[in-house]
Amino acid sequence: KITLFYQSRNKTKGSTIIENFAKGLSSKNLAEFIQNIKKKLNVTCVAIDSTTKKSIKKKALQQLNDYNNIIIQLQGNNISKIKKILIEKYHYSEDDIIIRG
């Protein structure tokens, strides 16, 4: 199941976090997803290793073998838009998407 939540930085700014989505994707598909989100929503979007809390560049992403610790972070509150994209393009059901916070 995919988890979506909004993480607040201060009163007006924050990030949307996507967890457990990268597990089922290849490096090419994950990089393509990030590029599509950047273009469609016009936000910054980055893959982050949840163990080290560091962002992962596109080339380093292609060299990884294990995507279990990868989370995706987007600028702003885009939970409803991401949910719609996951259902329409990636064929997830409503039950597969958990929204926290």
Secondary structure, DSSP 8 states (H G I E B T S, - for coil): -EEEEEEESSSS-EEEEEESSGGG--HHHHHHHHHHHHHHH-S-EEEEETTTTEEE-HHHHHH-S--TTEEEEEES--HHHHHHHHHHTS---GGGEEEE-
